[in-house]
Amino acid sequence: MTLMPPTPSHEPSKRDRLKPVELVGFAAILAIFAGLISLMSTRQIELALIFAGGAFIVTLVLLALLGMGMKPNDLEKRDIDAQDRDDAGGGH
């Protein structure tokens, strides 16, 4: 008996697929800003890289927390319900 993987009935839109890239890009821009500000004020590259890395990580964590705290609208609720019904039929 061969099991075929379930075919997804919901294809994410281009906007849905690019959302993580937008969030990481936003975090990178804020990290570059923090790194440049610290580089201009201290003139130490190592310290600027530390500040940039810290700003990148903190921004990613805050964006993730804000994203989890958002309440889905009616369209998203219907989409989640439809995906749950599809998964109930042939999931693991």
JOVENZI-V949976 format. One record per residue. N is the residue number from 1. RES is the residue in one letter. SS is DSSP state (A for helix, B for strand, O for the rest). OMEGA is omega in radians with two decimals (none if undefined). Layout:
N | RES | SS | OMEGA
N | RES | SS | OMEGA
This chain:
1 | M | O | 3.11
2 | T | O | 3.12
3 | L | O | 3.09
4 | M | O | 3.10
5 | P | O | -3.14
6 | P | O | 3.11
7 | T | O | -3.13
8 | P | O | 3.13
9 | S | O | -3.11
10 | H | O | 3.08
11 | E | O | -3.12
12 | P | O | 3.14
13 | S | O | 3.13
14 | K | A | 3.12
15 | R | A | 3.11
16 | D | A | -3.13
17 | R | A | -3.10
18 | L | A | -3.13
19 | K | A | 3.10
20 | P | A | 3.12
21 | V | A | 3.10
22 | E | A | -3.11
23 | L | A | 3.11
24 | V | A | 3.09
25 | G | A | 3.09
26 | F | A | 3.11
27 | A | A | 3.12
28 | A | A | 3.12
29 | I | A | 3.10
30 | L | A | 3.11
31 | A | A | 3.10
32 | I | A | 3.11
33 | F | A | 3.14
34 | A | A | 3.11
35 | G | A | 3.13
36 | L | A | 3.12
37 | I | A | -3.14
38 | S | A | 3.09
39 | L | A | -3.14
40 | M | A | -3.10
41 | S | A | -3.09
42 | T | A | -3.09
43 | R | O | 3.06
44 | Q | O | -3.06
45 | I | A | -3.12
46 | E | A | 3.14
47 | L | A | 3.11
48 | A | A | 3.10
49 | L | A | 3.10
50 | I | A | 3.11
51 | F | A | 3.13
52 | A | A | 3.12
53 | G | A | 3.10
54 | G | A | 3.12
55 | A | A | 3.12
56 | F | A | -3.11
57 | I | A | -3.13
58 | V | A | 3.13
59 | T | A | 3.11
60 | L | A | -3.14
61 | V | A | -3.14
62 | L | A | 3.10
63 | L | A | 3.10
64 | A | A | 3.12
65 | L | A | 3.10
66 | L | A | 3.12
67 | G | A | 3.12
68 | M | A | -3.10
69 | G | A | -3.12
70 | M | O | 3.13
71 | K | O | -3.13
72 | P | O | 3.10
73 | N | O | -3.05
74 | D | A | 3.14
75 | L | A | 3.12
76 | E | A | 3.11
77 | K | A | 3.11
78 | R | A | 3.12
79 | D | A | 3.12
80 | I | A | 3.12
81 | D | A | 3.13
82 | A | A | 3.12
83 | Q | A | 3.10
84 | D | A | 3.11
85 | R | A | 3.12
86 | D | A | -3.13
87 | D | A | -3.10
88 | A | A | -3.09
89 | G | A | -3.04
90 | G | A | -3.12
91 | G | O | 3.14
92 | H | O | none
